[in-house]
Amino acid sequence: MLEEPVGAGATTPGAEQPGSALELAGLHKAYGPVRAVDGVDLEVRRREIVAMLGPNGAGKSTINEMITGLVQPDSGRLSVLGRQPRVAVAEGRVGAMLQAGALLHDATTRDVLRLMHGLHRHPLPLDEVIERAELGDFLKTKSDKLSGGQAQRLRYALAIMPDPELLILDEPTVGMDVEVRRQFWASMRDFAADGRTVLFATHYLEEADEMADRIVVLNTGRVVADGTGAEIKSRVTGRVITVSPADVPAAELAALPAATGTERVGSRIKIKTADSDLTLRAMVQRYPQVCDIEVGSARLEDAFLALTGNQDQPEQDHLPIDDQRVDRTANQFSRSLR
Ligand SMILES: Nc1ncnc2c1ncn2[C@@H]1O[C@H](COP(=O)(O)OP(=O)(O)OP(=O)(O)O)[C@@H](O)[C@H]1O
């Protein structure tokens, strides 16, 4: 395995280095009967921004936990910046913002930042971290008094602090309002712009579509799609006709020629169709009272649902949820820096 000297003070960590940022091959992790990660192959090139999308329980967090060395795979190969995950983390090459990672409860934001700053080998200057995470107004606030969005900013600060080559973000914008979310992504983009690699998990499809170079869709521990947002959308053929149905029942619209389903959105109905011309002609002829007709192409959401919603796979048994998992993994990650 490649061993590189730790480049203290490098301004663009890892940007010009050869090789992949991440290589996952035949990766498996099971919890009892639950196949959390079930044979994942994934390569992330350096400088790529990749989104992981998937429904609850798809395996996104487990993949992040394996990449950050908190969870050991049962089998398969996993290389992080050409190293074992724990080595890459200990060298300060990986920054992670894990789901609801624990923050020291009785400490102020400034205390948390200072304490963690002391654990890294070649961290970013503290002022820069505070500025990038926009934490200046909350330095005296105790971490358990931060709002959900402010706590996420503190977690983001801790993730970028080691000046990492690879940033792992697990649902980073949960709890952020629209404006804070926009600022967060602007900051993240700016941070990534000089050659860092970012892998983030999200449930917000538009976030994945806008922010990522590439989207990996997971379902029941497997990769079910991998490509740009446009490539993934193009896998869902057909169009969507949105109408105000007047008195026409949705079931009748769903039975129109070429229609493949309907969905009610407020007072309107979306008709999915494999041939919008055919559906539209029949609809106007049969139900002239239908109005406000719009025809659009498939959205990422449609592709996502088609890829993950209708899979004919057996339900996996679920083990009791380990309530302490989140706090435990975040604390382990901090310890692995020492
Ligand atoms: N420590 C654990 N103990 C038991 N089961 C676990 C554990 N960690 C994960 N699982 C199970 O593994 C599966 C994958 O979970 P994971 O958290 O990786 O999914 P996810 O895609 O991140 O989901 P979400 O979007 O809800 O965060 C789920 O069925 C989950 O219950």
The ligand as an ORCA input file, in Angstrom:
! r2SCAN-3c Opt
* xyz 0 1
  N     -24.854     -0.696     14.722
  C     -25.888     -1.262     14.108
  N     -26.582     -2.249     14.696
  C     -27.623     -2.852     14.076
  N     -28.059     -2.534     12.838
  C     -27.425     -1.553     12.197
  C     -26.312     -0.866     12.794
  N     -25.871      0.046     11.896
  C     -26.673     -0.038     10.813
  N     -27.610     -0.995     10.992
  C     -28.639     -1.401     10.030
  O     -28.022     -1.429      8.760
  C     -28.899     -0.926      7.755
  C     -28.218      0.220      7.033
  O     -28.173      1.322      7.939
  P     -27.489      2.716      7.572
  O     -27.608      3.557      8.787
  O     -26.156      2.466      7.006
  O     -28.446      3.251      6.425
  P     -28.610      4.758      5.875
  O     -28.721      4.642      4.404
  O     -27.538      5.618      6.417
  O     -30.001      5.152      6.498
  P     -30.565      6.617      6.932
  O     -30.816      7.351      5.665
  O     -31.816      6.281      7.663
  O     -29.537      7.269      7.799
  C     -30.184     -0.553      8.458
  O     -31.088     -1.633      8.327
  C     -29.754     -0.369      9.905
  O     -30.816     -0.657     10.792
*
